[in-house]
């Protein structure tokens, strides 16, 4: 029987030249992904537009899913969370504002957003765990909006539920099942129902501990 190649972990850019090539690849993938989506975008076209050898592209991104996951990771990292301290908002409203901001960014390029969500779902399935590193970064973003530095298991569970509900609203608007306005309203309801009862009132030190 032919051997099935084992999955290779993506390489990380180290030198300044490598980081420059890495950023060029992401820019090329963002443009082509926004134009063509997951299925129609070709890795050869990304390498050509980025001005790198195809072997270089595959060194940093062994698959198309890895490439879209890298794009989503870069987008999550630059998101600025709304916070209680900065905006004077209740924690649940701060999270809703953060999620609406993330939604607005993703909806600027719907085909790219769908491709990134597809890649993240594949990463979660492949890892067999609850989240990829992108999901973990997203959880950290929501926790910052809540003003939580040392989350309990219950905090992490609530953030995970918020993520899952938000993903559902986001997929619905991307698939034209609901309007953008309905998506924003859904985000408000998600945060109101899941977060407001626990986080909008001051918590004792022992609350939500397991």
N, C-alpha and C positions, 0 to 999 in steps of 0.2 A: 504494500500500500504506500502511496506517496505520503511523505511527511507533511503535516500541516505546520506552516511557519508560526512560531510563537510571536505573540504581540511584542513589539519593541517599544519601550518607553521613549517619548520625544526627548531630544537633546535640548539643553538650555543654552541660550547664547551667553557667552562669557565676555569676549573681547568687544571693544567698541565697534569694530567692523562687523562682527557677528550680530550685535544688537541692531545695527543699521540695516543689515539684510533682513533680520527678523521683522523689523517694523515695516520694511518695504513689502514683505510677503503679506503681512496683515492688512496693509492698505490696499494691495491688489485684490486680496480675497474679499475685502469688504465691498469694493466697487463691483467686482464680478458676481459676488453672492447676492448683492442687492439687485443686480440686473437679471440673473439667471436662476437664483435659488439653489437648493441643495443638489438636486438631481442633474441639472443641466450644466452647472459649473464644472469645468475640467481643470484638473491639477496642472496639466501642461500649460494651460492658458494663464494660470496664476503665476507659475514660474517665469513664463515669458514676460508678462507685464511687470513683474517684480525685478526682472533682470538678474535672475539667479538660475543656476543649474537645477534640473529636476531632482538630482540627488541631494542637493542642499535643501530643497523644499521638503523632501521626504525625511531628511535627517531631523528637522525640527517638528514636522507634522507627518507622522507615518501614514495617516489616512485623512480622508476628507472630513470625517467627524472630528479628528484631532484639530484640524484647521479651524473649523467653525467653533469648536470648543475654546480654542485660543482666542478667537475674536470675542466670544461672549465673556471670557475671563477678563479681557482688556477693557470691555465696556463696564462690567461690574466694578472694576477697580477704580474707575474714574468717577463713579457716582458719588455725589455728596448727600449724605443722609440729612433730612430735616430732623431737628432735635428740639427737645423741650427747652433747653437753655437758649438756643439761638432764636427760636420762633415763638416762644411762649405758648406752645400748643400742648394740649393733653397728649400723653404718649401715643394713644391710639390714632389721633389725628396726625401726629408727626410721622407715624408709619404710613398712613394713607397718603400723605403728601409725598413721601419718598417713593412709594409704589407708583403713584401717578406720574412722577417725574421719570421713573424707569420705563413706564409704559410709553410715554411720549417719545422717548429716545428710540425705543424699539420700533414704534409704528412709523418712524420716518422712512424705514426700509422694510416693508412687510415681508418680502421674500427672504431677506437676510435674517429677519427675526425668526421666521418659521424654521429656517435652516439651523439657526443656533439652538433653538428649543429642541429640535429633532436630535441634534448632536448631544445635547445635555442629557436627554432621555436615554440615548444609547449608552452614554458613559455610566449612568446610574445602573442600567441593566447589566452592563458588562462587569462592573465592579461588584455587583451583588450586595451593595450597601445602600444606605438611605440617600446618599448624596455624593455628587462629584465635588471636586475642589471649587467649581463654580458655585454650586449650591451652598457650600460652606462659606464662601465669601459673601454670598447673598444673605445668609443667616446672620453673619457678623454685621452687615449693613443694617438689617432690621433691628438687631440688638442695640446698635448704636443709637438708632432713632428712639428706642425705648429707654435709653439711658442706663442700660445694663452692661456692666463690665464683667461680672462673674455669674454667668447664667446657671440656673439650676436645671436639672433634667426636665422639670415642668416648663421652664422658660423655653428650652430648646424644642420641646414638643409643640408648644403654641406657635413658635416661629415656623416650624415645619408645616403646621396646618395652614398658617397664613400663606406660605409659599405655594402650597398645593392649590389652595383656593384662588390665589392670584393667577397662577399658571392657567387654571381653567378659564378665568375671565379673559386672559390675554389670548388664549387659543380661540375662544369664541369670537372675539373681535377680529382677529386675523382671518378667520374663516367666514366673516360676514354674517355670523349668527346673531350678534348683537351690535349695536352702534357704539361708537367711541363714548358718547355721553352715558350710555347704559353701562359700559365698562367702568367708567369713573364712579358712577353710582354704586356699582357692585363692589368696587374696592372700598368705598366708604362703609358699606354694610358689612363686608368681611371684617374690617378692623373694628367696627363698632361691636359686632357680636362676639368676636373671638378675643379681643384685647381689652376693650373698655372696662368690662366688669372687674378685671384683675389689676390692670396697670394704670388706670386713670385715677385711682385712689392711692394714697401713700400706703406702702406695704411695710408690715413689721419684718424684722430681720428673719423671723422663722417662717414667713409665709412662703408657700410653694416649694418647700423643701421636701425631698423624698429620701 
